[in-house]
């Protein structure tokens, strides 16, 4: 198992889509929101993603492809 802490920044186009739920379902990762500030036009979420390292990487790439900005918090994926 691995953990990755990231900050997701959503635009008006992406904020209304359930992208965090989608990546959890598609890539079999667990998503745990730590902090958030979201309204109907934009927002950000600090999120911890847990799962297999390769699946976490795929989930992050999927978010980027959908237009979400992804910034790491406290480094990279930590295997454990």
C-alpha positions as CSV (number, residue, x, y, z in Angstrom):
1,X,0.0,0.0,0.0
2,X,1.1,3.6,-0.6
3,X,-0.1,7.1,0.3
4,X,0.0,10.3,-1.6
5,X,-1.1,13.6,-0.2
6,X,-2.1,16.2,-2.9
7,X,-3.9,19.4,-3.3
8,X,-6.5,19.4,-6.1
9,X,-7.5,22.7,-7.6
10,X,-10.8,22.6,-9.6
11,X,-12.0,25.1,-12.2
12,X,-15.6,25.9,-13.0
13,X,-15.6,23.1,-15.6
14,X,-14.5,20.4,-13.2
15,X,-15.9,21.5,-9.9
16,X,-19.4,20.1,-10.5
17,X,-18.2,16.6,-11.5
18,X,-17.7,13.8,-8.9
19,X,-14.1,13.3,-9.9
20,X,-12.8,12.2,-6.5
21,X,-15.5,9.5,-6.3
22,X,-14.7,8.5,-9.9
23,X,-11.0,7.9,-9.3
24,X,-11.7,5.9,-6.2
25,X,-14.1,3.7,-8.1
26,X,-12.0,3.4,-11.3
27,X,-8.6,2.8,-9.8
28,X,-9.6,1.0,-6.5
29,X,-7.9,3.7,-4.3
30,X,-9.2,5.2,-1.1
31,X,-9.7,9.0,-1.0
32,X,-9.7,10.9,2.2
33,X,-10.4,14.6,2.1
34,X,-8.5,16.5,4.8
35,X,-9.4,20.1,4.0
36,X,-11.5,21.8,1.3
37,X,-12.9,25.1,0.2
38,X,-15.4,24.6,-2.6
39,X,-18.2,26.6,-4.1
40,X,-20.2,26.3,-7.3
41,X,-17.5,28.0,-9.4
42,X,-14.2,26.7,-8.2
43,X,-12.4,25.2,-5.2
44,X,-9.5,23.2,-3.8
45,X,-9.3,20.0,-1.8
46,X,-6.4,18.6,0.2
47,X,-6.7,14.8,-0.3
48,X,-4.9,11.7,0.8
49,X,-5.0,8.9,-1.7
50,X,-4.2,5.3,-0.5
51,X,-3.8,2.2,-2.6
52,X,-1.3,0.4,-4.8
53,X,1.4,2.9,-6.0
54,X,0.7,2.3,-9.7
55,X,-3.1,2.8,-9.3
56,X,-2.4,6.1,-7.4
57,X,-0.3,7.3,-10.3
58,X,-3.0,6.4,-12.8
59,X,-5.6,8.2,-10.7
60,X,-3.5,11.3,-10.5
61,X,-3.0,11.2,-14.3
62,X,-6.7,10.8,-14.9
63,X,-7.4,13.9,-12.7
64,X,-4.9,15.9,-14.7
65,X,-6.4,14.7,-18.0
66,X,-9.8,16.0,-16.8
67,X,-8.4,19.5,-16.1
68,X,-7.7,19.3,-12.4
69,X,-4.5,20.8,-11.1
70,X,-2.7,18.4,-8.9
71,X,0.1,19.6,-6.5
72,X,1.9,17.2,-4.1
73,X,1.9,17.9,-0.4
74,X,4.8,16.6,1.8
75,X,6.6,14.9,-1.0
76,X,5.8,12.0,-3.3
77,X,4.2,8.5,-2.9
78,X,5.4,6.7,0.2
79,X,5.4,2.9,0.1
80,X,4.6,1.2,3.3
